[in-house]
Amino acid sequence: MPNFASLLADPHWLPHGFDPARKMVTFIKVPRQRLGQPAFVGEIGRESGYEKAEVPLAALSGVKRGDDAPVTFIFHTAFCRSTLLVRALERPGISVGLSEPGIITSIASAGMAGQAALLPAAHLLARPWTAGEAVFIKPTNHANMLAPALMRALPQARAVLMTNPLSSFLDAVVRKGMLGRRWGRNLYIELMGYAGMDLGLDPREQFLMTDLQAAALAWFLNQKFLAALAANFGDRVRVLDGDAFGRGPAETLAAVYAFAGTSVSTEDIAAMAGGPVFAGDAKTGEDFAAKSLRDAAATRSAVTQDEIGKVSEWITLIAQQAGLAVPLPPTLL
């Protein structure tokens, strides 16, 4: 096991999990090449071959990252190419991209008991891996409730809020089959817990909602929550349309780096946008063209498109009544 000082000084030792009962933080030593792989960083805990260490939370109470490298969070509404973006931003020598670190998921899952671990975890994740690198951190969307606290934990950090049209979101829910529909209902329950509003639906009416209605309401509540985040943190926040990123990756990468305060050459941007990351699915590494054809076949049908159209009209009416423009208007590009 490494000594405490070397663990804090070496960003390869990522905080991975938090046990609120024992008040212990688990660290895993991660080689740089692992960050460029499709799987989320948080999935490392299920892999073998990594060094691990445990540190009492009390020992981390005064931890500061000790560096002024730019730090940018990528908060998102799911299925909007946020994983692709952070993988493209994992560029040794320029920036480090952390896709869904396990420690943030662990803290969110711990509820109030996890709050004490948030500040040191944020500072530890914000360490650059080599001198001069910008740091990009993309939490899971299931931890969006932590976004305000993460922004306060790192007062110099900025945030890109990624979303996309409701129809794109619901297409993704449909193509994931039964588990996707169940996920959408679960997300609705989560959002009602920390970003809920009176939708005028009694328990019976909520039970009668279709899967896509529940998923669409979750999407809407996420829009409402992120709109408040943008209003509260002002110039520290920009909104990015994930579909626009898909159409113009080079322009998006240039805008993200400029917002983060990092100078990157046109040649480097072109190399990133034309690189292998964009040829494969960001989560699995599968050939992107082949997966896109299969996804379209799994998603497109007259029945599902009719339901998505009707649900989109319903959400538009709810948003109008709430005085909210959805999806959030882009401000990065």
C-alpha positions as CSV (number, residue, x, y, z in Angstrom):
1,M,0.0,0.0,0.0
2,P,1.4,3.5,-0.9
3,N,2.0,6.0,1.9
4,F,-0.6,8.7,2.3
5,A,1.5,11.5,0.8
6,S,2.4,9.6,-2.4
7,L,-1.3,8.6,-2.8
8,L,-2.4,12.2,-2.7
9,A,0.4,13.4,-5.0
10,D,-0.3,10.9,-7.7
11,P,-3.5,11.4,-9.7
12,H,-3.3,7.8,-11.0
13,W,-4.7,7.0,-7.6
14,L,-8.3,7.8,-8.2
15,P,-10.9,8.0,-5.4
16,H,-13.3,5.3,-6.4
17,G,-15.8,4.5,-3.6
18,F,-17.1,5.7,-0.3
19,D,-18.4,3.5,2.5
20,P,-20.5,5.8,4.7
21,A,-20.8,3.2,7.5
22,R,-17.1,2.8,7.9
23,K,-16.3,6.3,6.7
24,M,-13.6,5.0,4.4
25,V,-12.6,6.0,0.9
26,T,-11.4,3.4,-1.6
27,F,-8.7,4.4,-4.1
28,I,-7.7,2.5,-7.2
29,K,-4.5,3.1,-9.2
30,V,-5.5,3.6,-12.8
31,P,-3.0,3.5,-15.7
32,R,-3.5,6.4,-18.1
33,Q,-4.4,4.2,-21.1
34,R,-7.4,2.9,-19.2
35,L,-9.0,6.3,-19.3
36,G,-9.2,6.1,-23.1
37,Q,-11.2,2.8,-23.1
38,P,-14.9,2.8,-23.8
39,A,-16.0,1.5,-20.3
40,F,-16.7,4.1,-17.6
41,V,-14.0,4.8,-15.0
42,G,-16.5,3.7,-12.4
43,E,-16.6,0.2,-13.8
44,I,-13.0,-0.4,-12.8
45,G,-14.1,-1.7,-9.5
46,R,-15.5,-4.8,-11.3
47,E,-12.2,-5.4,-13.1
48,S,-9.1,-7.1,-11.8
49,G,-5.4,-6.3,-11.7
50,Y,-5.5,-2.8,-10.1
51,E,-3.8,-1.8,-6.9
52,K,-6.3,-0.6,-4.2
53,A,-6.0,1.3,-1.0
54,E,-8.3,2.5,1.7
55,V,-8.1,5.8,3.5
56,P,-10.2,7.1,6.4
57,L,-12.4,10.0,5.3
58,A,-11.1,12.1,8.3
59,A,-7.6,11.9,6.8
60,L,-8.9,13.7,3.6
61,S,-10.7,16.5,5.3
62,G,-8.1,19.2,4.4
63,V,-7.2,17.9,0.9
64,K,-6.8,20.5,-1.8
65,R,-5.8,19.8,-5.3
66,G,-2.8,22.2,-5.2
67,D,-3.0,23.2,-8.8
68,D,-4.7,25.9,-10.9
69,A,-5.3,23.7,-14.0
70,P,-8.7,24.4,-15.7
71,V,-11.4,22.1,-14.4
72,T,-14.7,21.6,-16.3
73,F,-17.7,19.4,-15.3
74,I,-19.9,17.8,-18.0
75,F,-23.4,17.4,-16.5
76,H,-25.9,15.8,-18.8
77,T,-29.4,14.4,-19.3
78,A,-28.3,11.0,-20.7
79,F,-28.2,9.7,-24.3
80,C,-26.8,13.0,-25.6
81,R,-23.2,12.0,-26.6
82,S,-21.7,13.1,-23.3
83,T,-19.6,9.9,-23.1
84,L,-18.3,10.6,-26.6
85,L,-17.3,14.1,-25.6
86,V,-15.4,13.2,-22.5
87,R,-13.6,10.3,-24.4
88,A,-12.6,12.8,-27.1
89,L,-11.3,15.1,-24.4
90,E,-9.0,12.4,-23.0
91,R,-5.9,13.6,-24.8
92,P,-2.7,13.1,-22.9
93,G,-0.6,16.3,-22.9
94,I,-3.7,18.5,-23.5
95,S,-6.5,17.3,-21.2
96,V,-7.7,14.4,-19.1
97,G,-11.2,13.1,-19.4
98,L,-12.8,11.2,-16.5
99,S,-16.0,9.4,-17.6
100,E,-18.3,8.7,-14.7
101,P,-15.9,8.3,-11.8
102,G,-17.1,5.8,-9.3
103,I,-16.6,8.0,-6.3
104,I,-19.3,10.5,-7.5
105,T,-21.8,7.7,-8.0
106,S,-20.9,6.3,-4.6
107,I,-21.4,9.7,-2.9
108,A,-24.8,10.2,-4.6
109,S,-25.9,6.8,-3.6
110,A,-25.0,7.5,0.0
111,G,-27.4,10.4,0.3
112,M,-26.8,12.8,3.1
113,A,-24.2,10.4,4.6
114,G,-22.1,11.0,1.5
115,Q,-21.9,14.8,1.7
116,A,-18.8,14.8,3.9
117,A,-16.8,13.0,1.2
118,L,-17.8,15.4,-1.7
119,L,-15.3,18.2,-1.1
120,P,-12.1,16.0,-0.9
121,A,-13.4,13.8,-3.7
122,A,-13.8,16.9,-6.0
123,H,-10.3,18.1,-5.2
124,L,-8.8,14.7,-5.8
125,L,-10.6,14.2,-9.2
126,A,-9.5,17.7,-10.3
127,R,-5.8,16.9,-10.2
128,P,-4.2,17.1,-13.7
129,W,-2.4,13.9,-14.7
130,T,0.5,15.8,-16.3
131,A,1.5,19.4,-15.9
132,G,-0.6,21.9,-17.8
133,E,-3.5,19.5,-18.6
134,A,-7.1,20.7,-18.4
135,V,-9.4,18.3,-16.4
136,F,-12.8,17.3,-17.6
137,I,-15.1,15.3,-15.3
138,K,-18.3,13.8,-16.4
139,P,-20.4,12.4,-13.6
140,T,-23.3,9.9,-14.2
141,N,-26.6,11.7,-14.8
142,H,-27.9,9.8,-11.8
143,A,-25.7,12.1,-9.7
144,N,-27.0,15.4,-11.2
145,M,-28.3,16.3,-7.7
146,L,-24.7,16.9,-6.7
147,A,-24.0,19.4,-9.5
148,P,-24.5,22.5,-7.3
149,A,-22.3,21.1,-4.5
150,L,-19.6,20.1,-6.9
151,M,-19.6,23.6,-8.4
152,R,-19.3,25.1,-5.0
153,A,-16.5,22.7,-4.0
154,L,-14.4,23.9,-6.9
155,P,-15.2,27.7,-7.2
156,Q,-13.0,28.1,-10.3
157,A,-14.6,25.1,-12.1
158,R,-16.9,25.5,-15.1
159,A,-19.6,23.3,-16.4
160,V,-20.9,22.2,-19.8
161,L,-24.5,21.1,-19.6
162,M,-25.3,18.6,-22.3
163,T,-28.7,17.7,-23.5
164,N,-30.6,17.1,-26.8
165,P,-34.2,17.1,-28.1
166,L,-36.7,14.9,-26.3
167,S,-37.3,12.8,-29.4
168,S,-33.6,11.8,-29.5
169,F,-33.7,10.9,-25.8
170,L,-36.8,8.8,-26.2
171,D,-35.4,7.1,-29.3
172,A,-32.6,5.9,-27.1
173,V,-35.0,4.7,-24.3
174,V,-36.9,2.7,-26.9
175,R,-34.0,1.0,-28.5
176,K,-32.8,-0.3,-25.1
177,G,-36.0,-2.3,-24.8
178,M,-37.6,-3.3,-21.6
179,L,-34.6,-2.3,-19.5
180,G,-34.5,1.1,-21.1
181,R,-38.2,1.7,-20.3
182,R,-37.7,0.6,-16.7
183,W,-34.7,2.9,-16.5
184,G,-36.8,5.8,-17.7
185,R,-39.4,5.2,-14.9
186,N,-36.6,4.9,-12.3
187,L,-35.1,8.2,-13.5
188,Y,-38.5,9.9,-13.1
189,I,-38.7,8.7,-9.5
190,E,-35.1,10.0,-8.9
191,L,-35.8,13.4,-10.4
192,M,-39.1,13.8,-8.5
193,G,-37.0,13.2,-5.3
194,Y,-34.7,16.2,-5.7
195,A,-36.1,18.3,-8.6
196,G,-39.8,17.6,-8.5
197,M,-42.7,19.8,-9.1
198,D,-46.5,19.6,-8.8
199,L,-47.5,18.2,-12.2
200,G,-51.2,17.9,-11.3
201,L,-51.1,14.1,-11.5
202,D,-52.6,12.1,-8.7
203,P,-51.1,8.7,-7.8
204,R,-53.6,6.9,-10.1
205,E,-52.7,9.1,-13.0
206,Q,-49.0,8.6,-12.4
207,F,-49.5,4.8,-12.4
208,L,-51.4,5.1,-15.7
209,M,-48.5,6.9,-17.5
210,T,-46.8,5.0,-20.3
211,D,-43.1,4.2,-19.9
212,L,-42.3,7.0,-22.4
213,Q,-44.4,9.5,-20.6
214,A,-42.5,8.8,-17.4
215,A,-39.1,9.0,-19.2
216,A,-40.2,12.2,-20.9
217,L,-41.1,13.8,-17.5
218,A,-37.7,12.8,-16.2
219,W,-36.1,14.5,-19.2
220,F,-38.2,17.6,-18.5
221,L,-37.4,17.7,-14.8
222,N,-33.7,17.4,-15.7
223,Q,-34.1,20.4,-18.1
224,K,-35.7,22.4,-15.2
225,F,-32.9,21.4,-12.8
226,L,-30.1,22.3,-15.2
227,A,-31.8,25.6,-16.1
228,A,-31.7,26.5,-12.4
229,L,-28.0,25.5,-12.3
230,A,-27.2,27.7,-15.3
231,A,-29.1,30.6,-13.7
232,N,-27.3,30.2,-10.3
233,F,-23.8,29.9,-11.7
234,G,-24.0,32.3,-14.6
235,D,-20.9,32.7,-16.7
236,R,-19.4,29.5,-15.3
237,V,-21.9,27.5,-17.3
238,R,-22.6,26.8,-20.9
239,V,-25.3,24.6,-22.6
240,L,-24.4,22.2,-25.4
241,D,-26.8,20.4,-27.8
242,G,-25.5,16.9,-28.1
243,D,-27.0,16.5,-31.5
244,A,-25.1,19.6,-32.7
245,F,-21.9,18.0,-31.3
246,G,-22.6,14.9,-33.5
247,R,-23.0,17.1,-36.6
248,G,-19.9,19.3,-35.9
249,P,-17.4,17.6,-33.6
250,A,-14.4,19.9,-34.5
251,E,-16.4,23.1,-33.8
252,T,-17.7,21.7,-30.5
253,L,-14.3,20.6,-29.3
254,A,-12.8,24.0,-30.1
255,A,-15.7,25.7,-28.2
256,V,-15.3,23.4,-25.2
257,Y,-11.6,24.0,-24.9
258,A,-12.0,27.8,-25.4
259,F,-14.7,27.9,-22.6
260,A,-12.4,25.8,-20.4
261,G,-9.6,28.4,-20.9
262,T,-7.3,26.0,-22.7
263,S,-5.5,26.9,-25.9
264,V,-5.5,24.0,-28.4
265,S,-4.2,24.3,-32.0
266,T,-6.5,23.8,-35.0
267,E,-4.3,20.9,-36.0
268,D,-4.9,19.1,-32.7
269,I,-8.6,19.8,-32.8
270,A,-8.8,18.3,-36.4
271,A,-6.8,15.2,-35.2
272,M,-9.3,14.7,-32.3
273,A,-12.4,15.1,-34.4
274,G,-11.0,12.8,-37.1
275,G,-9.6,10.2,-34.6
276,P,-10.7,6.7,-33.8
277,V,-12.9,7.7,-30.9
278,F,-15.5,8.9,-33.4
279,A,-15.4,5.7,-35.4
280,G,-16.7,3.5,-32.6
281,D,-19.5,3.6,-30.1
282,A,-18.4,5.6,-27.1
283,K,-19.6,3.1,-24.5
284,T,-18.8,-0.2,-26.2
285,G,-16.2,0.6,-28.9
286,E,-18.4,-1.2,-31.5
287,D,-18.2,0.1,-35.1
288,F,-20.4,3.2,-35.0
289,A,-21.9,2.9,-38.5
290,A,-23.0,-0.7,-37.8
291,K,-24.5,0.2,-34.5
292,S,-26.3,3.2,-35.9
293,L,-28.0,1.0,-38.5
294,R,-29.0,-1.5,-35.8
295,D,-30.3,1.2,-33.5
296,A,-32.4,2.7,-36.2
297,A,-34.0,-0.7,-37.0
298,A,-34.7,-1.2,-33.3
299,T,-36.1,2.2,-32.7
300,R,-38.1,3.2,-35.8
301,S,-41.7,2.0,-36.1
302,A,-44.9,3.7,-36.8
303,V,-46.2,2.8,-33.3
304,T,-43.2,4.2,-31.4
305,Q,-42.8,7.3,-33.5
306,D,-46.5,8.1,-33.0
307,E,-46.2,7.7,-29.2
308,I,-43.0,9.8,-29.2
309,G,-44.7,12.5,-31.2
310,K,-47.7,12.6,-28.8
311,V,-45.5,12.6,-25.7
312,S,-43.4,15.4,-27.1
313,E,-46.5,17.5,-27.7
314,W,-47.6,16.8,-24.1
315,I,-44.2,17.8,-22.7
316,T,-44.2,21.0,-24.8
317,L,-47.5,22.0,-23.1
318,I,-46.1,21.3,-19.6
319,A,-43.0,23.3,-20.4
320,Q,-45.0,26.2,-21.6
321,Q,-47.1,26.2,-18.5
322,A,-43.9,26.1,-16.4
323,G,-42.4,29.0,-18.5
324,L,-39.4,26.9,-19.5
325,A,-37.8,26.6,-23.0
326,V,-37.0,23.0,-23.7
327,P,-34.5,21.6,-24.5
328,L,-32.4,24.3,-22.9
329,P,-31.2,26.8,-25.6
330,P,-27.5,26.2,-26.4
331,T,-25.1,28.8,-25.3
332,L,-21.7,27.2,-26.0
333,L,-22.0,27.3,-29.8
